[in-house]
Every structure is written in structure tokens, then in C-alpha cells.
Amino acid sequence: MHLVPFSKPMADDGPLAHLDALHRLARLLTRSTTDAEDLVQETYARALRAEDRFTPGSDRRAWLFRILRNAHLDARRREARSPIGPAAEEELSNRQDTAAADGFLRGDAELERLRRVVGEEIEAALRGLSEDARTVVMLDVEGLGEAEIAAVMGCPPGTVKSRLSRARAALRERLADYRP
């Protein structure tokens, strides 16, 4: 495989400036660290191939999120046509994700257990949302405005507003135990 560097320097501190944000969204969409890494890699591969179609001066982050979302939808369509069921793959992936998460614990054990429990509950609440609702919430958390989210999602800003409102209400309800 031959890697081709970007012919023009990308704005926003370079091509990997949004890697963490893309990985966070990919992790929530795929529910697997390994699949999220593959999805982010596919996103950057597609961005490299489509670099000439990026409009200078527009929001590169929103463009990358749109590519990531489209790549995820393409993968889901391919999965649906696949004769191999994803259940066996998901079970193996979940075992690997749990083992990997345990390796990252450092510091005060009680504090880390508390963080893990709270993080798991928040992640479970997010997983309980529809894919579109999760995507809208994560893009909002990443700091994208409603117009940028609408561009990524391919829907009108009013739809983004209503999805975001419903998703926030559902999260508030699911995480009500954490209210002061």
C-alpha cells in the first residue's frame, strides 16, 4: 500500500487534528473500539481520496464527520448483506474491549471504579438512543453548531433541533439519578 501525503496542508493544525473527536463518535456508532479504529481509518482514507473535493474555507471537521457517518452507513449496509452474522463478531469484540479498558485504569482504585461505573451508565444511556440521536448528541458535544450538524447528517437544521431536544430529554430521564 502506498500512502500519499496531502498535497496541500490542511487547515486546523493538520490532517489528524480531529482524530480524537472522530474516534469518540465512531466508538459510539460502532460500539466497538476495534471497529471504531477501522471506521476512522476508512474516514481518513476517503478524505485523502476526496481531498480535491473539499471546499477551502469550509469546516473540515464537519466534512470529516460527514465522511465518517457515510462510511459507517456503508459498512452497515454491507453487514446487512453479509451471510455471516455480526453476533459472533460482536461477542469477541466485547471481550477484547473489556480487557483493554481494564488495562487503562490508573491511580486511586476507588475513584477509577466510580469513574467506570458512571462512564458505563452514561455510555449505556447513549446506546439506548437511536443511531441518529446518538450521532446528533455526540456532534453537539464535539462543539458543532446546528447548521454544521445538519450538513453532516444531511437533514434540515430544524430536524437537528428536534432530534437534539428529544435526545437530551431521553438522556435526562435515563440519568435522573445523577441530578443534584
C-alpha positions, 0 to 999 in steps of 0.5 A: 500500500502506498500512502500519499501525503496531502498535497496541500496542508490542511487547515486546523493544525493538520490532517489528524487534528480531529482524530480524537473527536472522530474516534469518540463518535465512531466508538459510539456508532460502532460500539466497538473500539476495534471497529471504531479504529477501522471506521476512522481509518476508512474516514481518513482514507476517503478524505485523502481520496476526496481531498480535491473535493473539499471546499477551502474555507469550509469546516473540515471537521464537519466534512470529516464527520460527514465522511465518517457517518457515510462510511459507517452507513456503508459498512452497515449496509454491507453487514446487512448483506453479509451471510455471516452474522455480526453476533459472533463478531460482536461477542469477541469484540466485547471481550477484547474491549473489556480487557483493554479498558481494564488495562487503562485504569490508573491511580486511586482504585476507588475513584477509577471504579466510580469513574467506570461505573458512571462512564458505563451508565452514561455510555449505556444511556447513549446506546439506548438512543437511536443511531441518529440521536446518538450521532446528533448528541455526540456532534453537539458535544464535539462543539458543532453548531446546528447548521454544521450538524445538519450538513453532516447528517444531511437533514434540515437544521430544524430536524437537528433541533428536534432530534437534539431536544428529544435526545437530551430529554431521553438522556435526562430521564435515563440519568435522573439519578445523577441530578443534584 
